Amino acid sequence: MLDPYGLHLDWQVIHEAGQSSSIEIFLNFPIADINRNVLWRNPDKVDPRQARRMTRFWGDESWRESLYPPENTLFGEIQKKTNNETVARVFGERLRATAGFKYVPEPMPMRNSKKAVVYYLFFASHKPVAAHIVTSIFGKYRDRGL
């Protein structure tokens, strides 16, 4: 169980677990910290220290392109921040493609008392039966608290 307090986890830990082929992880993905400190409407205004924390957590600078896709407007191309669901989806893809986990079910959004998503609970494994079990459990509780 990886339960960082915000963006205080080094990608190397996740990557090593994925490469080992013998470790399954649950990860509390800190979307509230990402929104509060990194995923701003204007990415140029993000504090460089916060951007470095995100890079350490994400593992490289690819988060900048993934979370701020370019959008063409009448005034040219701008970077527009993405939504929480897309951030979670892209990170799940990263767990598969970069860390090497074979099975990464859709994460469970974990909400506060005001129903805002504060983190996503990810599961990543190399075993299909484990992913099937967790998918079943997540399915039972996914809409709780809505």
Helices and strands as residue ranges (DSSP letters): H 11-20, E 25-29, H 31-37, G 43-45, H 48-58, H 62-67, E 70-73, E 76-79, H 84-94, I 95-99, E 108-111, E 117-124, H 128-141
